[in-house]
């Protein structure tokens, strides 16, 4: 029996959508998780955590939708 070690997944991209109050998290394994905040306060707390934790090149902001 052969056992191959599995590589731990890590975060490669975090897309912040201020309009929808969501954070889309992408891993090196291709997984996507979406964190949805119910209130502005919750969103701001998560945003502060993300800004303090992630490198600038990992976090990006989604373009706001413009009606027109």
N, C-alpha and C positions, 0 to 999 in steps of 0.2 A: 504494500500500500504506500502510495506516495502522497505526501502532504505538501502542497505549495503554499507558501505564506501569502496572505492577502495584503495588498497595500491599503493603508488607511486612507479614506477619502478626506479631501480638504476643500475649502471654499476657494473658488476661482473668480467668482463675480457676484456682486450684490447690486441689484438694480432697485433704486428707490423711486417709487411712484408717489409723489406728494399729493396728486389729485385723488388717487384711489386709497391713499394711506396704506400702501403695501410695500413689502420688501420681498423681492424675488431672489432667492439664494441658489446659486449653481455650483455644483461640485465638479471635481476633476473626473468623476465617474459618469457624468452626464445626468445626474439627478437634479431635480428642481424642487424646491420647497418654497411656498409662498406664506409669508407672515402677514396677516391682515389685522390692522389696529382698529378698534371700535371707536376710540375717541381721539381727539387732537392731543390730549395730554399723553396718552399711551404712545401715539405715534412719535411725539417729540422725545419721550424717554428712550424709545428704541433707537431713534435716529442719533441721539447723543451717544448711546452705547456703541452703535455701529461706527460712528465717526472716531470714537476714542480707541476702538479695537482694530479696525481694518486699515490697511495701507491705502493711500489715495488712489493708486492704480487699480485696486480691487473694487472700489465703490463708484458707481455711476448713477446719474439721475435720468429717469425716463423723460422724454420730451412731452410737455403738456399738450393736450388735445386742444386745437383751436377751431371753434365753430366758424363756419364761413361759407 
